[in-house]
Amino acid sequence: MPEPDADDPRSTFGANLRAARERAGLTQEALGHRADFHPTEVNRIERGRRNPGLLTIVKLAKALGIPASDLLVGL
């Protein structure tokens, strides 16, 4: 499966998630544990391979201690 292009909102969301995770000093594994996701799922979302639903976005934001809107910047 080819990587989504830069205009794909999944890529923008993934980049926002990765940046927030790194600012929090978390690994994909640690974020996955906090949000109750497998680290592979976090990786797929960060790479724009998954289209996360609203509940997933909220769980990730809560695990990062940020508003969900922070993950949607630029969309």
N, C-alpha and C positions, 0 to 999 in steps of 0.2 A: 504494500500500500504506500503510495507516495506521500511525502510530508505535505500537510496543508500549507497553502501559500500565506504570505504575510497579511493579506487582506481578509483572511478567514478569521471570524471572531473567536473561533476555538483557539487559534494561535495567540491572539491578543490576551484572551483569558488565561491561557497557560503561562504566558510570560508574566502576567500580573501575579499569578499564583506562585510561580518560581521566585520572583523578586520578594514577595511578602514572606515566603518561607525562609529565604536566605537572610532577610532582615531580622527574622525571629531567631536565627541561628539554629534552625532545625534541618535535619536530614529528611529525605522523603520517607524513610522508615519511621522516624519520630512523628512526623505530621500524620502519616497513615495511622499510627497507633492512637494519637490524640483524637482523630476524626473517625476512627473505626473503619478504615479502609486499608486494603492491602497496599504496600508500597508500590507495587506494579501499577495499580490503578492511579495513584498519585502521579507516577511517571507518565502514564498515558495521557492524563489530563494536561500535565505541563507541556507535553510535546504536541498538543492539539489533536491528539488521536481520538479523544472522547468528547462527547457533547454533554457536559454535566447538567443535570436538572437542578431545579430550585433547591430542593432539600440537600443535595450534594454541595451546592455553593454555600448554603447557610452553615452546614456542618464544617466545611473547610474554614470558613471565616471565623466561626466560634473557636475552632481549634487553634487558629492563629491569633485570636484576641483582637480581631479587627472587624469593622463593619463590612457586611457583604458587598456594599457598594464599592469598596476599595478594589475588589477583584474584578469589577466591571468597568473600570476606567478605560476610556478609549474605544468602547464598543458602540 
